Amino acid sequence: MKLKTYFPILDWGRRYNRATLTSDLVAAVIVTIMLIPQSLAYALLAGLPPEVGLYASVLPLVAYAIFGTSSALAVGPVAVVSLMTAAAVGRLAAEGTADYASAAILLALLSGVMLTVMGLFRLGFIANFLSHPVISGFITASGIIIATSQVGGLLGIKTEGHALPQLVMSIVENLGAINLNTVAVGAVALALLLWIRLDLKNWLNRFGLPKGVANIIVRAGPVFVVFLTMAWSALFDLGNKGVALVGQVPQGLPMLALPSFNLDTIQALLLPALIISVVGFVESISVAQTLAAKRRERIDPNQELIGLGASNVAAAIGGGYPVTGGFARSVVNFDAGAATPAAGAFTAIGIAGATLLLTPFLAILPKATLAATIVLAVLTLVDFSILKRAWNYSKADFAAVAITLLGTLLLGVEVGISLGVGASILIFLYRSSQPHAAIVGQVPGTEHYRNVKRHQVDTTPDVLSIRVDESLYFANARYLQDLVINQAAENPELKDVVLMCSAVNAIDMSALESLEAIQHQLSDLGVRLHLSEVKGPVMDRLAGTDFLAHLSGGVHLSQHQAMLAIAAARLARRDPAVPTSGTEPLKAIGS
């Protein structure tokens, strides 16, 4: 069982049969066709030779098939991680040099080690620090930056920079060098790819083609565009007309080896590797869990960390660069019927075959075709509707989205995501430092107590009941203290204060000191302090302190019992003959 936990292949592998083999093979063929042009394009986006994208699509898929838990997730190069790789490595070496490629490989290795270690130590919760608004803002901004960076490829001019201002400036400065042949190739490729995505399926259905065949043709559409523009390039000798071509691509697979280790390079890549690891994991686990829910399968986030870690280590050994689970190709893999992670392994075989057989023909492929492929792929990432939804729902979430989006656009991907995480944490601390606390009263005819601002309730002038709706810790304890004391100071008739603790899951030492301060300040005012509906674990903590011994009031099982006990005690003080049995406070246990 322990081996199956870390090697899921031992679990699904023993149930493998001819039916699942057929499903996986069909899915692998479709994903392979889709992945070839994407891998080439994303490698160029990362500033690497196009064949590196193919290298990064072989061993990582095999590694994920062994260690991953999703039957549909397709691992490989993706747009956002490619952009982040270019931003990280571009600071250390010039694009096109051996040092640049070596740093990208080392980045994959560092990312793989980090992900694996996080998985072994079950640190999947780290991804929770990237909230959905932050991720949405980051991906939207990244999509805009990626699309802008490819404008140069579509126009035949050089663009520089990894943030929007630099990219736009470089485009403007080089407008005079536009190559019309490149513009023609880019425009045709972009138009064909757009038509394939939006209308080809409907066109094929009108001709009566079976749905499955139509889907395969649509998925293979980008490959047809690649072959078409290659033929255009050969027939009209576009290379001698100023059109940038992919150029000579080494045939065959790279030798397996670890990257060279340089301490200064490792130190420079540690933070980018961590950011890429977390962002890649969030993107991957979101896709995996979404697809798994449709089949009622279970995804283990910590094992997914190990699976992605192994995939990145494999990418480094195989001469690739950082990879993660891609949304589009995973959906295609799912729709094509992938039954197990073995579909990824079969896809790896297909990519390896393409690397061995097709690379000699890629030399005449116009880079404008790959630029068009990237532009169309990343435009689906851009979602400005998140701004409107966040504004309407929460201004704080809107601030997180806006900070992340603008920070990424103006300052680059690493700074943008860091600003987003920082903004999210600050917003969380601000919210939790001002916990929601409601003055409550009794709903007539019931034992329920609700917010006086939202319900018609009965209250008692000399009793203040406050429901605390957050756990109490150092950041919000003073807020509660000020709230209670201010309410007490404004009500000279007040004799009892009840803190309704049904939503309090924890009280740290700072909050305990604040409760003690509340107790002393209320005592000075002649007001008793009570607690109600205290949870068992919280009560256990309080029982180990002197707080309960000095509490002027009591701890009650429910808010209603607290009110009954206070009323009975009031009557007893007026008439000592009145019995108080059944209303005594609890001082030893919690609810």
C-alpha positions in Angstrom: 0.0 0.0 0.0 2.9 2.4 0.8 4.4 1.7 -2.7 1.1 2.3 -4.4 0.8 5.6 -2.6 4.0 6.9 -4.2 3.8 4.8 -7.4 0.1 5.0 -8.6 1.1 3.0 -11.7 1.1 -0.1 -9.4 -2.5 0.5 -8.7 -4.1 1.3 -12.1 -1.5 -0.8 -13.9 -2.8 -4.1 -12.5 -6.3 -3.3 -13.8 -5.0 -2.4 -17.3 -6.7 -4.2 -20.1 -7.3 -4.1 -23.9 -10.2 -1.6 -23.6 -8.2 0.9 -21.7 -5.2 0.3 -24.0 -7.4 1.2 -27.0 -8.8 4.3 -25.3 -5.3 5.5 -24.3 -3.8 4.9 -27.8 -6.6 6.9 -29.5 -6.1 9.8 -27.0 -2.3 9.7 -27.5 -2.6 10.0 -31.2 -4.8 13.1 -31.0 -2.7 14.7 -28.3 0.5 14.0 -30.1 -0.8 15.8 -33.2 -1.8 18.8 -31.1 1.4 18.8 -29.0 3.9 18.9 -31.8 3.3 22.5 -33.0 2.6 23.7 -29.5 5.9 22.3 -28.2 7.9 24.0 -30.9 6.1 27.3 -30.4 6.4 27.3 -26.6 10.1 26.5 -26.8 10.6 29.6 -28.9 8.5 31.6 -26.4 10.9 30.5 -23.7 13.8 31.7 -25.8 15.0 28.2 -26.6 15.6 26.3 -29.8 12.3 24.7 -31.0 13.5 21.1 -30.6 13.8 21.7 -26.8 10.0 21.9 -26.7 9.9 18.4 -28.2 12.5 17.2 -25.7 10.4 18.6 -22.8 7.4 16.6 -24.1 8.9 13.1 -23.9 10.5 12.0 -20.6 8.2 14.3 -18.5 5.1 12.4 -19.8 6.7 9.1 -19.0 7.6 10.3 -15.4 4.0 11.5 -14.8 2.6 8.2 -16.0 4.5 6.5 -13.2 4.0 9.0 -10.4 0.9 11.0 -11.3 -2.7 10.4 -10.2 -4.8 12.0 -12.9 -5.9 9.9 -15.8 -6.3 12.9 -18.1 -3.7 15.4 -17.2 -1.3 16.0 -20.1 2.1 17.3 -18.9 4.4 19.4 -21.1 5.5 22.9 -22.0 2.8 25.6 -21.4 2.6 29.2 -22.3 2.8 30.8 -18.9 5.6 28.7 -17.6 7.5 29.3 -20.9 7.2 33.0 -20.4 8.3 32.7 -16.8 11.3 30.6 -17.9 12.3 33.3 -20.4 12.0 36.0 -17.8 14.1 34.0 -15.2 16.8 32.8 -17.5 17.0 36.0 -19.6 18.6 37.8 -16.7 21.5 35.4 -16.5 22.5 34.7 -20.1 21.9 35.9 -23.6 19.2 34.1 -25.6 20.5 31.5 -28.0 23.7 30.8 -26.0 24.7 27.5 -24.4 24.6 29.2 -21.0 20.9 30.2 -21.6 19.9 26.6 -22.5 21.9 25.2 -19.5 20.2 27.6 -17.1 16.8 26.6 -18.4 17.6 22.9 -17.9 18.9 23.8 -14.4 15.7 25.7 -13.7 13.7 22.6 -14.5 15.8 20.5 -12.2 15.4 23.0 -9.3 11.7 23.1 -9.9 11.5 19.4 -10.0 13.4 19.0 -6.7 11.3 21.6 -5.0 8.0 20.0 -6.1 9.1 16.6 -5.1 10.3 17.8 -1.6 7.0 19.6 -1.1 5.1 16.5 -2.0 7.1 14.2 0.3 6.5 16.7 3.2 2.8 17.0 2.2 3.0 20.8 1.6 0.3 20.9 -1.1 -1.4 23.6 1.0 1.2 26.1 -0.1 -0.7 26.5 -3.3 -3.6 28.0 -1.2 -1.6 31.2 -0.9 -2.3 31.8 -4.5 -6.0 32.9 -4.4 -8.2 32.5 -7.5 -8.4 36.3 -8.1 -4.6 36.5 -8.1 -4.2 33.5 -10.4 -6.9 35.0 -12.8 -5.2 38.3 -12.9 -1.8 36.8 -13.4 -2.8 34.5 -16.2 -4.7 37.3 -18.0 -1.7 39.6 -17.8 0.6 36.8 -18.9 -1.6 36.1 -21.9 -1.5 39.8 -22.9 2.3 39.8 -22.5 2.8 36.6 -24.5 0.5 37.7 -27.3 2.3 41.1 -27.5 5.7 39.4 -27.5 4.6 37.4 -30.6 3.6 40.5 -32.6 7.3 40.8 -33.6 7.2 37.3 -35.0 4.1 38.1 -37.0 5.6 41.3 -38.4 9.1 40.1 -39.0 10.7 42.5 -36.5 12.6 42.0 -33.3 10.9 42.5 -29.9 12.6 42.7 -26.5 11.5 42.6 -22.9 9.3 40.6 -20.6 6.9 43.4 -19.5 4.4 45.2 -21.6 6.0 48.7 -21.7 9.4 47.3 -23.0 7.6 45.1 -25.6 5.4 47.9 -26.9 8.4 50.2 -27.1 10.5 47.7 -29.0 7.6 47.1 -31.5 7.2 50.9 -32.1 10.9 51.4 -32.6 11.2 48.6 -35.2 8.0 49.2 -37.2 10.1 50.5 -40.1 11.7 47.0 -40.5 8.4 45.1 -41.1 8.8 42.3 -43.6 5.7 42.0 -45.8 6.3 38.4 -46.6 6.4 37.6 -42.9 3.2 39.6 -42.4 1.5 37.6 -45.1 2.5 34.2 -43.7 1.5 35.3 -40.1 -1.8 36.7 -41.3 -2.7 33.6 -43.3 -1.6 31.2 -40.5 -3.6 33.2 -37.9 -6.7 33.3 -40.0 -6.5 29.6 -40.8 -6.0 28.7 -37.1 -8.9 30.9 -36.1 -11.2 29.4 -38.7 -10.1 25.8 -37.7 -11.0 26.6 -34.1 -14.2 28.4 -34.7 -15.9 27.0 -37.8 -14.1 23.9 -39.2 -16.1 21.5 -37.1 -19.4 22.9 -38.2 -18.2 22.9 -41.8 -17.2 19.2 -41.5 -20.5 18.3 -39.9 -22.4 19.8 -42.8 -20.6 17.4 -45.0 -21.9 14.5 -42.9 -18.5 13.4 -41.4 -18.8 11.4 -38.1 -18.3 13.5 -35.0 -15.2 11.5 -34.0 -13.5 12.0 -37.4 -14.4 15.7 -37.4 -12.9 16.1 -33.9 -9.6 14.5 -35.0 -9.4 16.7 -38.1 -10.0 19.8 -36.0 -7.3 18.8 -33.5 -4.9 18.1 -36.4 -5.7 21.5 -38.0 -2.6 23.3 -36.6 -0.4 20.5 -38.1 -2.0 21.1 -41.5 -1.2 24.8 -41.1 2.4 23.9 -40.3 2.7 21.8 -43.5 1.0 24.4 -45.6 3.3 27.2 -44.6 6.3 24.9 -44.9 5.2 24.3 -48.5 4.8 28.0 -49.1 8.2 28.6 -47.7 9.8 26.0 -50.0 8.0 27.0 -53.2 8.6 30.8 -52.8 12.0 30.6 -51.1 10.8 32.7 -48.2 14.0 32.3 -46.3 15.8 34.5 -48.9 13.0 37.1 -48.7 13.7 38.0 -45.1 11.2 35.6 -43.5 12.6 34.1 -40.3 12.7 30.3 -40.4 13.1 27.7 -37.7 16.4 26.6 -39.3 18.3 23.4 -38.9 16.9 21.3 -36.1 19.1 18.5 -34.7 17.6 15.1 -35.6 17.2 12.5 -32.8 16.8 12.6 -29.1 19.4 14.3 -26.7 21.8 12.4 -24.6 20.5 11.9 -21.1 22.5 14.0 -18.6 22.2 16.3 -15.6 22.8 20.0 -16.1 26.1 21.6 -15.0 25.9 23.0 -11.5 27.0 26.6 -10.8 26.4 27.9 -7.3 25.8 31.5 -8.5 23.3 30.3 -11.1 21.5 28.1 -8.6 21.2 31.0 -6.1 19.9 33.3 -8.9 17.3 30.7 -10.0 16.0 29.6 -6.6 13.2 32.2 -6.3 12.1 31.9 -9.9 12.1 28.1 -9.6 9.9 28.3 -6.5 7.5 30.7 -8.2 7.3 28.5 -11.3 6.8 25.4 -9.1 3.9 26.9 -7.2 2.2 28.6 -10.2 2.7 25.4 -12.3 1.2 23.3 -9.5 -1.8 25.5 -9.1 -2.5 25.4 -12.8 -2.0 21.7 -13.0 -4.0 20.7 -9.9 -6.9 22.9 -11.0 -7.1 21.2 -14.3 -6.6 17.7 -12.8 -9.3 18.1 -10.2 -11.8 19.6 -12.6 -11.4 16.7 -15.0 -11.4 14.1 -12.2 -14.7 15.4 -10.8 -16.4 14.6 -14.2 -15.4 10.9 -13.7 -15.7 10.9 -10.0 -12.0 10.1 -9.6 -9.8 11.2 -6.7 -6.7 13.4 -7.1 -4.1 13.4 -4.4 -2.6 16.9 -4.3 0.6 15.8 -2.5 1.2 12.9 -4.9 0.6 15.4 -7.8 3.4 17.4 -6.4 5.6 14.3 -6.6 4.4 13.6 -10.1 5.1 17.1 -11.4 8.4 17.1 -9.6 9.4 13.8 -11.3 8.3 15.3 -14.6 10.5 18.3 -14.2 13.5 16.3 -13.1 12.9 14.1 -16.2 12.7 17.3 -18.3 16.1 18.4 -17.0 17.7 15.0 -17.6 16.2 14.9 -21.2 17.4 18.4 -22.1 14.1 20.2 -21.7 12.8 23.0 -19.5 10.1 23.4 -16.8 6.8 21.8 -17.6 3.4 21.4 -16.0 -0.1 20.2 -16.8 -1.6 22.1 -19.7 -5.3 23.0 -19.7 -6.1 22.8 -23.4 -4.2 19.5 -24.1 -5.6 17.9 -20.9 -9.1 18.7 -22.0 -8.4 17.2 -25.4 -6.8 14.2 -23.7 -10.0 13.8 -21.6 -12.4 14.3 -24.5 -10.4 11.8 -26.6 -11.1 9.2 -23.9 -7.8 8.8 -22.1 -8.4 6.1 -19.4 -5.1 6.1 -17.5 -1.9 8.0 -17.3 -0.5 5.6 -19.8 -2.0 7.8 -22.5 0.8 10.3 -21.7 3.4 7.6 -22.1 2.1 6.7 -25.5 2.0 10.4 -26.4 5.7 10.5 -25.4 6.4 7.7 -27.8 4.7 9.7 -30.6 6.6 12.9 -29.8 9.9 10.9 -29.7 9.0 9.5 -33.1 8.4 13.0 -34.5 11.7 14.1 -33.0 13.5 11.3 -34.8 11.7 11.6 -38.2 10.2 15.0 -38.7 12.9 17.4 -37.5 14.8 17.6 -40.8 11.7 19.1 -42.5 11.2 21.8 -39.8 14.1 23.9 -41.1 11.9 25.6 -43.6 9.0 26.3 -41.2 8.4 30.1 -40.8 8.6 31.3 -37.3 5.5 33.4 -38.0 3.4 30.2 -38.1 4.6 29.3 -34.5 3.9 32.9 -33.4 0.4 32.6 -34.7 0.0 29.3 -32.9 1.0 31.0 -29.6 -1.2 34.0 -30.1 -4.3 32.0 -30.7 -3.5 29.6 -27.8 -2.9 32.4 -25.2 -5.8 34.6 -26.1 -8.1 32.0 -24.4 -6.2 32.9 -21.2 -7.2 36.5 -21.3 -10.3 37.0 -19.2 -11.2 40.6 -18.3 -14.6 39.6 -16.9 -12.8 38.7 -13.6 -12.4 42.4 -13.0 -16.1 43.1 -13.2 -17.0 40.0 -11.2 -14.4 40.9 -8.5 -15.6 44.5 -8.4 -19.2 43.5 -7.9 -18.5 40.8 -5.3 -15.6 42.2 -3.3 -13.6 45.4 -3.6 -10.7 43.7 -1.8 -10.6 40.8 -4.3 -10.8 43.4 -7.1 -7.7 45.1 -5.6 -5.8 41.8 -5.5 -6.8 41.1 -9.2 -5.9 44.7 -10.3 -2.5 44.7 -8.4 -1.6 41.3 -9.9 -2.6 42.2 -13.4 -1.0 45.7 -13.5 2.1 44.5 -11.6 2.6 41.6 -14.1 1.9 43.8 -17.2 4.2 46.7 -16.1 6.9 45.0 -14.0 7.0 41.4 -15.3 5.7 38.0 -14.3 7.8 37.3 -11.2 7.2 40.8 -9.6 3.5 40.6 -10.6 2.8 37.2 -9.0 4.8 38.3 -5.9 2.7 41.5 -5.6 -0.5 39.4 -6.0 0.5 37.0 -3.2 1.6 39.9 -1.0 -1.7 41.7 -1.7 -3.7 38.6 -0.9 -1.9 38.1 2.4 -2.3 41.8 3.4 -6.0 41.7 2.5 -6.5 38.5 4.6 -4.7 40.0 7.5 -6.8 43.2 7.2 -10.0 41.2 7.1 -9.1 39.0 10.0 -7.9 41.9 12.0 -11.4 43.3 12.0 -13.5 40.1 12.7 -17.2 40.3 12.1 -18.9 40.6 15.5 -22.6 41.0 15.8 -24.8 42.2 18.7 -27.5 39.5 19.0 -30.9 39.2 20.5 -33.4 36.4 21.0 -35.8 35.6 18.1 -39.2 35.7 19.8 -40.6 32.3 20.7 -37.4 30.4 20.0 -34.0 29.7 21.6 -32.2 31.2 18.6 -30.1 34.4 18.8 -29.5 36.6 15.7 -28.0 39.9 14.6 -30.1 42.8 15.8 -29.4 44.6 12.5 -30.9 41.8 10.4 -33.7 40.4 12.5 -36.6 41.4 14.7 -35.3 40.2 18.1 -35.7 40.8 21.8 -32.9 42.3 23.8 -32.4 43.1 27.5 -31.0 46.6 28.3 -28.6 45.4 31.0 -27.2 42.4 29.0 -25.0 42.7 25.9 -24.6 39.6 23.8 -21.9 39.7 21.1 -21.4 36.8 18.6 -17.8 36.6 17.6 -17.5 35.2 14.0 -13.8 34.6 13.8 -11.1 32.7 15.6 -9.2 35.0 18.0 -5.5 35.6 17.5 -2.9 38.3 17.8 -4.1 40.3 14.8 -7.7 40.7 15.8 -7.8 40.4 19.6 -7.4 44.2 20.2 -10.3 44.9 17.9 -12.6 42.7 20.0 -11.4 44.3 23.2 -12.1 47.8 21.9 -15.5 46.8 20.7 -16.6 45.3 24.0 -15.2 48.1 26.2 -16.7 50.8 23.9 -20.1 49.2 24.0 -19.9 48.8 27.8 -18.9 52.5 28.2 -21.8 53.6 26.1 -24.4 51.7 28.2 -24.4 52.7 31.9 -27.2 50.1 32.6 -25.0 47.2 31.5 -24.5 44.4 34.0 -23.6 41.4 31.9 -21.7 40.8 28.7 -21.9 37.4 26.9 -19.4 36.5 24.2 -21.1 34.0 21.9 -18.2 31.8 20.7 -19.9 29.4 18.3 -17.6 30.4 15.4 -14.4 30.6 17.4 -12.2 27.7 16.5 -9.0 28.8 18.3 -7.8 31.4 20.8 -4.0 32.1 20.9 -2.1 33.6 23.8 -2.4 37.2 22.6 -6.2 36.8 22.4 -6.2 35.2 25.8 -4.5 38.2 27.2 -7.1 40.4 25.5 -9.9 38.4 27.1 -8.2 38.8 30.5 -8.0 42.5 29.9 -11.7 42.6 28.9 -12.5 40.7 32.1 -10.5 43.2 34.3 -11.9 46.3 32.5 -15.5 45.1 32.8 -15.0 44.2 36.4 -13.9 47.8 37.1 -17.2 48.9 35.5 -19.1 46.4 37.6 -20.0 44.2 34.6 -19.7 40.4 34.6 -18.2 38.6 31.6 -19.7 35.3 30.3 -18.8 32.9 27.5 -21.3 30.7 25.6 -21.1 27.9 23.1 -17.3 27.5 23.5 -16.0 24.6 21.4 -14.4 21.7 23.1 -10.8 22.2 21.9 -11.0 25.9 22.8 -12.3 25.0 26.2 -9.5 22.6 26.7 -7.0 25.4 26.1 -8.8 27.7 28.5 -9.1 25.1 31.2 -5.3 24.9 31.4 -5.1 28.6 32.3 -6.2 30.8 35.3 -8.7 32.7 33.1 -11.7 30.6 34.0 -10.9 30.8 37.7 -11.0 34.6 37.6 -14.0 34.8 35.2 -16.6 37.0 36.8 -19.5 35.3 35.0 -19.7 31.8 33.6 -19.2 29.5 30.6 -22.5 28.3 29.3 -23.4 25.4 26.9 -25.6 27.6 24.8 -26.5 31.3 24.4 -30.0 30.6 25.6 -28.8 28.9 28.8 -26.5 31.9 29.4 -29.5 34.2 29.2 -31.5 32.0 31.5 -28.6 31.8 34.0 -28.2 35.6 34.0 -31.9 36.1 34.5 -32.0 33.6 37.3 -29.0 35.2 39.0 -30.7 38.6 38.8 -33.8 37.3 40.4 -31.7 35.5 43.1 -30.0 38.8 44.0 -33.4 40.4 44.4 -35.0 37.4 46.2 -32.5 34.9 47.7 -35.4 32.4 47.9 -35.6 32.0 44.1 -34.0 28.7 43.0 -31.3 28.8 40.3 -31.1 25.0 39.6 -30.6 24.1 35.9 -29.1 27.5 35.0 -25.6 27.0 36.5 -22.8 27.9 34.2 -20.3 25.3 33.0 -16.7 25.9 34.0 -15.1 22.6 33.0 -16.2 21.6 29.5 -17.0 23.1 26.2 -19.6 22.3 23.6 
